[in-house]
Amino acid sequence: MPTILRFDGLRVVIYPDDHRPAHVHVIGAEGEAVFILNCPDGPPVLRETYGFSRRAVSRIEKELARHLSTLCPIWSDIHGDF
């Protein structure tokens, strides 16, 4: 499972054998969340979370949005179309 981004003690992962639509798994000490990226223009949207507070989810969404121009091409490199 390639970690493609790190911030605030969190890992952003794209699993190579995963499914569409384009999404990332965000893993940290608090839990895990899955965000649909809505490539190529966003915004990232929460699909599910286990353990993250609403405040943490909001912070993660903002950070993912900042990196969307990097995340979407990496998804495409691994999986092809969004």
Summary of the structure (lengths in Angstrom):
residues: 82
radius of gyration: 11.4
end to end distance: 18.5
largest distance: 32.4
contacts: 235
relative contact order: 0.24
helix: 30%
strand: 33%
